[in-house]
Amino acid sequence: MGLGDKMKNAADEAAGKVKEEWGDLTDNEKLEAEGKAQQVAAEARQAGEKAKDAAGDAVEGAKDAWNDATKD
């Protein structure tokens, strides 16, 4: 995951937390729900990015293992 993606997801998650808290403080259930949804979406994007990173690492590991096994 790129640093920019990590920063965007963290900022989006933080903004969602602020919305949730502000909605709670002002008894605005719609804003509170929007904040929770924003946090969940940011967490989901972050999980997707981590999965892509793990898949890329697995592919690189397989390539390295193949190259090591086929060296003459």
Secondary structure, DSSP 8 states (H G I E B T S, - for coil): --HHHHHHHHHHHHHHHHHHHHHHHTT-HHHHHHHHHHHHHHHHHHHHHHHHHHHHHHHHHHHHHHHHHT--
